[in-house]
Amino acid sequence: MLIDLSGRTALVTGSTQGIGAAIATGLARAGARVGVNGRSEERVERAMAAIRAEVADAELVPVVADVADEKGARRAAEALPRVDVLVNNLGIFGEADPLTISDDEWRRYFEVNVLAAVRLIRQYLPGMTERGWGRVQNIASDSAVVTPAEMIHYGMSKTALLAVTRGFAKQAAGTG
Ligand SMILES: NC(=O)c1ccc[n+]([C@@H]2O[C@H](COP(=O)([O-])OP(=O)(O)OC[C@H]3O[C@@H](n4cnc5c(N)ncnc54)[C@H](OP(=O)(O)O)[C@@H]3O)[C@@H](O)[C@H]2O)c1
């Protein structure tokens, strides 16, 4: 399958390693200019070097920001004011006893796994709609559907992310 994203700009949150790094590499291979995101300059630079080792002519933009909060989202907007392909990949996970996990942990999972994505959609979707072309991908998990007993807090956040995805898909339907 030939996917040509030349002329498009993508942002992949949490792309210094793992699934996000693989997605960023794939988008760069498809010709997109890609914003590589992580919280430290060192890790972002290292991730960009790894992508360039695979895609020699990759056009990459460092987006050093903790996009889990408002300040980080603003920093991302400064680095990449225009985004055509937003991949909300950032997500945290870990096991916790569902009977003793704290309210703060529940909130943290919601903030990082759900609200961060909503905030970036709010930031970039209007521009996509105005230009008549855009893509938003939210990386959920099978845990959204099959809630693990040892990660109810994680499952909850990913189920919520599915709701966000379906809702915005309706909201943006027909806009390109
Ligand atoms: N791994 C799995 O088996 C699996 C299965 C299903 C779904 N998923 C989902 O897939 C996504 C990626 O998972 P993964 O396993 O590839 O993740 P990972 O290896 O833990 O990588 C997380 C990435 O997020 C970055 N990050 C963490 N907090 C951040 C923040 N506040 N702001 C910006 N970047 C941040 C990290 O970069 P720095 O540390 O450099 O900041 C890193 O690049 C997640 O949404 C996860 O829920 C994963």
The ligand as an SDF file (V2000), in Angstrom:
LIG
                    3D

 48 52  0  0  0  0  0  0  0  0999 V2000
    2.5140   -1.4710   25.1390 N   0  0  0  0  0  0  0  0  0  0  0  0
    1.4050   -2.1440   24.9940 C   0  0  0  0  0  0  0  0  0  0  0  0
    1.3630   -3.3840   25.0990 O   0  0  0  0  0  0  0  0  0  0  0  0
    0.1260   -1.4330   24.6430 C   0  0  0  0  0  0  0  0  0  0  0  0
   -1.0310   -2.1600   24.3750 C   0  0  0  0  0  0  0  0  0  0  0  0
   -2.2010   -1.4920   24.0500 C   0  0  0  0  0  0  0  0  0  0  0  0
   -2.2220   -0.1130   23.9820 C   0  0  0  0  0  0  0  0  0  0  0  0
   -1.0970    0.5870   24.2680 N   0  0  0  0  0  0  0  0  0  0  0  0
   -1.1530    2.0510   24.2010 C   0  0  0  0  0  0  0  0  0  0  0  0
   -0.2410    2.4730   23.2230 O   0  0  0  0  0  0  0  0  0  0  0  0
    0.3150    3.7380   23.5860 C   0  0  0  0  0  0  0  0  0  0  0  0
    1.8380    3.6680   23.5930 C   0  0  0  0  0  0  0  0  0  0  0  0
    2.2450    2.6350   24.4710 O   0  0  0  0  0  0  0  0  0  0  0  0
    3.7900    2.2200   24.5770 P   0  0  0  0  0  0  0  0  0  0  0  0
    3.8310    0.9290   25.3190 O   0  0  0  0  0  0  0  0  0  0  0  0
    4.4520    2.3150   23.2550 O   0  0  0  0  0  0  0  0  0  0  0  0
    4.3230    3.4020   25.5450 O   0  0  0  0  0  0  0  0  0  0  0  0
    5.7500    3.5550   26.2470 P   0  0  0  0  0  0  0  0  0  0  0  0
    6.7410    2.6130   25.6570 O   0  0  0  0  0  0  0  0  0  0  0  0
    5.5410    3.5610   27.7300 O   0  0  0  0  0  0  0  0  0  0  0  0
    6.1520    5.0200   25.7760 O   0  0  0  0  0  0  0  0  0  0  0  0
    5.5170    6.1350   26.3080 C   0  0  0  0  0  0  0  0  0  0  0  0
    5.9500    7.3540   25.5390 C   0  0  0  0  0  0  0  0  0  0  0  0
    5.2430    8.4550   26.0740 O   0  0  0  0  0  0  0  0  0  0  0  0
    6.1730    9.4560   26.4330 C   0  0  0  0  0  0  0  0  0  0  0  0
    5.5780   10.1850   27.5280 N   0  0  0  0  0  0  0  0  0  0  0  0
    5.2050    9.7200   28.7430 C   0  0  0  0  0  0  0  0  0  0  0  0
    4.6000   10.6930   29.4420 N   0  0  0  0  0  0  0  0  0  0  0  0
    4.6010   11.7940   28.6290 C   0  0  0  0  0  0  0  0  0  0  0  0
    4.1030   13.1030   28.7500 C   0  0  0  0  0  0  0  0  0  0  0  0
    3.4680   13.4540   29.8870 N   0  0  0  0  0  0  0  0  0  0  0  0
    4.2360   13.9840   27.7200 N   0  0  0  0  0  0  0  0  0  0  0  0
    4.8660   13.6080   26.5790 C   0  0  0  0  0  0  0  0  0  0  0  0
    5.3650   12.3480   26.3810 N   0  0  0  0  0  0  0  0  0  0  0  0
    5.2220   11.4760   27.4060 C   0  0  0  0  0  0  0  0  0  0  0  0
    7.4660    8.7860   26.7050 C   0  0  0  0  0  0  0  0  0  0  0  0
    8.4830    9.6820   26.3840 O   0  0  0  0  0  0  0  0  0  0  0  0
    9.4990   10.3670   27.4350 P   0  0  0  0  0  0  0  0  0  0  0  0
    9.6840    9.4120   28.5730 O   0  0  0  0  0  0  0  0  0  0  0  0
   10.7170   10.5400   26.5880 O   0  0  0  0  0  0  0  0  0  0  0  0
    8.8580   11.6470   27.8280 O   0  0  0  0  0  0  0  0  0  0  0  0
    7.4090    7.6590   25.6570 C   0  0  0  0  0  0  0  0  0  0  0  0
    7.8480    8.1190   24.4050 O   0  0  0  0  0  0  0  0  0  0  0  0
   -0.2910    4.0800   24.9510 C   0  0  0  0  0  0  0  0  0  0  0  0
   -1.4110    4.9220   24.7680 O   0  0  0  0  0  0  0  0  0  0  0  0
   -0.7280    2.7290   25.4840 C   0  0  0  0  0  0  0  0  0  0  0  0
   -1.7890    2.8390   26.4140 O   0  0  0  0  0  0  0  0  0  0  0  0
    0.0810   -0.0440   24.6000 C   0  0  0  0  0  0  0  0  0  0  0  0
  1  2  1  0
  2  3  2  0
  2  4  1  0
  4  5  1  0
  4 48  2  0
  5  6  2  0
  6  7  1  0
  7  8  2  0
  8  9  1  0
  8 48  1  0
  9 10  1  0
  9 46  1  0
 10 11  1  0
 11 12  1  0
 11 44  1  0
 12 13  1  0
 13 14  1  0
 14 15  2  0
 14 16  1  0
 14 17  1  0
 17 18  1  0
 18 19  2  0
 18 20  1  0
 18 21  1  0
 21 22  1  0
 22 23  1  0
 23 24  1  0
 23 42  1  0
 24 25  1  0
 25 26  1  0
 25 36  1  0
 26 27  1  0
 26 35  1  0
 27 28  2  0
 28 29  1  0
 29 30  1  0
 29 35  2  0
 30 31  1  0
 30 32  2  0
 32 33  1  0
 33 34  2  0
 34 35  1  0
 36 37  1  0
 36 42  1  0
 37 38  1  0
 38 39  2  0
 38 40  1  0
 38 41  1  0
 42 43  1  0
 44 45  1  0
 44 46  1  0
 46 47  1  0
M  CHG  2   8   1  16  -1
M  END
$$$$
